[in-house]
């Protein structure tokens, strides 16, 4: 599904207290500051959202849903414009059905979706710096030395499959993205959302869910 939406800044007593509200495009006209967004998927527990708005992890906002009204949500993860968000309370089937009626029909994939090749050492270094982590912090998380992580980033050695999985967890990215097997830039967000849904259904931590994609 893909539902066009937009963020609208809600008035508040102070700028710091300002809270955003996400409205579907078919909702009443927006007032004041707005920003475009796309809802890619909605489950009973949360929403997968794409937007250029700089939503931070743990940030709270409101979602105006048809047949339901305004519900509170919280950002759980963020990845290059994609945001996995969790509702404060699970939605019912009627709400999900009403939202599905607003979604765009499925469109064929467009050419040019492949991302430019990036060597593993450069990708590891980029992801580490984006998350503000030091070589020592990564080493401590994996139980290896700082020089070992440095060697990975310099292309002097390659992490084992177990270390690769631990690296992905430390960097909060899917293993496929870290390994460089992704050809669609939307795949990381889809995988993270699927992992969260599986974890919710099983009552386990999302980090314990591993998704295997066979070519």
Number of C-alpha atoms within 10 A of each C-alpha: 16 19 21 17 22 21 23 20 18 16 12 10 7 7 8 7 10 13 16 20 20 24 24 21 17 11 12 8 9 14 9 8 10 17 14 16 22 20 21 18 20 21 17 15 18 23 21 23 23 24 18 12 14 11 18 13 14 14 15 19 22 20 20 16 17 19 12 15 10 15 17 15 23 21 21 16 21 21 14 13 15 25 25 23 26 23 20 13 12 12 16 12 10 12 17 18 12 14 18 15 12 16 15 12 10 8 8 6 8 6 6 8 11 10 11 7 11 10 12 18 19 14 17 22 18 13 16 19 13 10 11 10 14 14 17 16 17 21 18 12 12 18 11 14 14 15 12 18 26 18 14 17 21 15 13 11 13 16 14 9 11 9 14 17 19 18 23 19 16 17 19 17 20 22 22 19 17 20 16 15 12 17 15 12 13 15 14 19 24 16 17 25 25 16 19 23 18 17 16 13 9 11 9 12 12 17 14 10 15 13 12 7 7 4 4
